[in-house]
Amino acid sequence: MASLAVIFGFVCWAKPNESSLLKGKAIFEKQCAECHGSKGQGVVGEYEKPLTGDWPLEKLIRVVDKTMPELEPKLCRGEDARLVSNYVFETFWQKPEQFAQSDEITLARLTNRQFRQSVADLFAQSPGARMPVGVDREKQGLRAAYYDVKKMNRRHQKKKDRIDPVVDFDFGSGVPLEGMNKEGFSVLWQGSILPPETGWYEFFVHSYNGFSFWINADGKKASIDETVIGGEEREKSIRLFLLGGRPYPIMLDFFKFKDPIAKIRLSWKPPHGNKEIIPKEFLFQQSVPPSLIIQQKLPPDDSSYGFPRGTMIEQAWDEAITFAALEASRFANERIDRLAQTNDKDPKRREKVEGFFLEFVKYAFREPLNEKQKEFFVLSRFEESKSLSRSVEEIVLLTLKSPRFLYPEWQALAKKEKDPYVVATRLSLYLWDSLPGRTFHQLMEKGNFRKKNQVEGQSKRMLEDDRSQAKFQDFLVHWLEIDQNDPPQKDRERFPKFDDQVISDLRRSLITYLDSVIWEDRGTLKDLLRAREIPLSEKMADYYGVKTLRDSNTSAFPLYPAEDLGREGLFTHPYLLANYSYVDQTSPIHRGVFVSRKILGRRLRPPQEAISFKSSDFDPKWTMRQKVTALTKPANCMACHDLINATGFLLEGYDATGRVSTEDAGRTLDTKVTYFDREGNALSMSGPADLLKHSLASESSEMFFIEELFKYVAKQDPSCYKNMVNKTLLKDMRTNKLTDLYLQLCLEAATDGFVYAR
């Protein structure tokens, strides 16, 4: 195929000489600098982005020839377009490092997730509390104890212990077990729940009888108390913010006494999900301690950099953090004797409470306290005239609002040389979104966190913690851009079976797949992109036409060969296809933008003007491909849409809900395209299999993923770390298992500037 440069009548040399560069510079200064800046840095109010990108030279020439200058494109054609494009390509285009704002780590506060995670772990360090450990995933379901009831005695005689996978029972006028008292019986369900994602959860208990329900509570006060109410069918609920990947205690106490019927059902509505019976894969037999999870609503983090950062300091945030700190102080006051391992009759109570808070503030500040800090934050707060509860409130409030807690990089930036406490702080922040705990401090106090093997050994142990898994999953839903969107609702008349349960199962299928590849199979990025198997529920199987499903006794989402489902690659997972579609039809533009940016790692410039798509503006006999082609035909649109449309059209073989489709508007679908890679090579593709093959061979796909992961875990640009500037190091990471890649990125950044002891 002829080069685009030849088609437009140009002759492009591999390397322009000095004379042609000077001519191109003169044209640029005359016709381009006003909008793009004299050094390609961008101009506020005009074109603010720097002149960098991944277009090949031929495409840059074509775009300049057809569209620049923006208001008078005829001024720069032919030879002038070639000269100025050569100048831009050699001077700015391939050198994004010239426009880096800073090569130093930016001081930023904890993000919302980091704040909640750090507070939860801070209170779990006390000897009087316990850190929730990972649940045994083989022991699903809740422990159930069945009792006979005599009069109002709700636990007269135990009849049986068993494991119930879910709580959804309608006993009618009968009994749970043969031989039980029909007049009255009781069931106590206990165990833990492991939410899959971070966010707001609503729990529902539906019953005709009396019950008490506890979620993330210590057993004293029920989250929902309906013990004295019975004889009418009702549903009560409670809404809580929970951190994903962290287990919480759960308990439901149910009883019937002389009621004509008995029924009980435990449901939830997870974030981005729909109301459903809590599935067995999230319920476990293991008992765990409660965690302090801040319920105060926090203003959203700044995501203008492409990942959440704590850079917005405003009154609303300060007020929210104050209320959150007060919430934490109430938690501490209610449990102070347990936390400090004392009681109100202990003659050393004050001494023990002081000792607890000295440790508490040390963990919050992530390093030992000096004498002045001990006096100000703890010792001076205990006055004879002041109540203990007031002292507790002051200490917690001062600690959680202190810059030393809220700004973890304060510690690193304040020291000329990085010490073990800086490394521990960064590792905890990068792997867990949290702070170093008791074990870390004990290691450092004994001098056992200075040698390379000591740091690497501890980081490997940290990787296997549930908090690492939760943070990596949080990144993946961000990478796939499904962290903020509502579930993909569709036109119910056109897709009547695409109901709330199918949508909920689709999301769970995708997240289950991501977790299995990374943590169970220990796969690479290529393994993740291939997506050879897809977890499939019965509802999904029915909707997508799968007749035979593997045995689902061990899992509600057994794996199914993706090829048999008509899938080729992660980007053909039905949840993603449905997410990047309109309510009633496909969207090659949305799908193309997603695949181009997130899967292929191609840089797309923001559109100069937003153009809304209205199907009614086109001939109803046209296919979606024809409509999009007509809409994006102008040259200024095709600067990016030649890439977007090509990748989007390759996925037109799937309808708006992700089902395999062969027709559009009564015509056979055309998914053949010519795709131009970063080097300007024209590649013929005919469907998602070709797209997958190209993505697996693309270095830019891997490098983009690595950079995205680094920015998300560290909340900084890789250029801020000397270790990460080493391109060879980054390239070597491309073939790593994703867990090893995650660990190495965090370890290299955490030890940046740290001199290991010998």
Buried (B, 14 or more C-beta within 10 A) or exposed (E): EEBBBEEBEBEBEEEBEEEBBEBBBBBBEBBBBEBBBEEBBBBEEEBEBBBBBBBBBBBBBBBBBBBBBEEEBEEBBEBBBBBBBBBBBBBBBBBBEBBEEEEEBBBBBBBBBBBBBBBBBBBBBBEBBEBBEBBEEEEBBBBBBBBBBBEEBBBBEEBEEEBBEBBBBEBEEEBBBEEBBEBBBBBBBBBBBBBBBBBEBBBBBBBBBBBBBBBBBEEEEBBBBBBEEBEEEEEBBBEBBBBBBBBBBBBBBBBBBEBEBBBBBBBBBBBBBBBBBBBBBBBBBBBBBBBBBBBBEBBEBBBEEEBBBBBBEEEEBEEBBBBBBBBBBBBBBBBBBBBBBBEEEBEEBBEBBBBBBBBBBBBBBBBEBEEEBBEBBBBEBBEEEEEBBBBBBBBBBBBBBBEBBBBBBBBBEEEEEBBBBBBBBBBBBBBBBBBBBBBBBEBBEEEBBBEEEBBBEBBEEBBEBBBBBBBBBBBBBBBBBBBEEEBBEBBEEEBEEBBEBBBBBBBBBBBBBBBBBBBEBEBBBBBBBBBEBBBBBBBBBBBBEBEEBEEEEEBBBBBBEBEEBBBBBBBBBBBBBBBBBBEEBBBBBBBBBBBBBBBBBBBBEEEEEEEEBEEEEBEEEBBBBBBBBEBBEEEBBBBBBBBBBBBBBBBBBBBBBBBBBEEBBEEEBBBEBEBBBBEBEEBEBEBBBBBBBBBBEBEBBBBBBBBBBBBBBBBBBBBBBEBBBEEEEBEEBBEBBBBBBBBBBBBBBBBBBBEEEE
